[in-house]
């Protein structure tokens, strides 16, 4: 389980890590998938 913390509201969210080629943390490394956790 990947524990992520939101930068704005300090909310913790848990995401189970599935088999994927790449996953972004925070979405600030690439401009494509800007999904903030």
Residue, then its C-alpha position, 0 to 999 in steps of 0.5 A: x500500500x502506498x501512503x500519500x499525503x496531500x500537500x494542501x490539506x495534509x490528508x493521507x490517502x492509501x493506494x494499493x500498488x498494482x502492476x503498472x509501468x509507471x505511477x506518479x507521486x503528486x503529479x508534479x514531475x510531469x505535466x501530463x498526469x497532473x493528478x494531485x493526491 
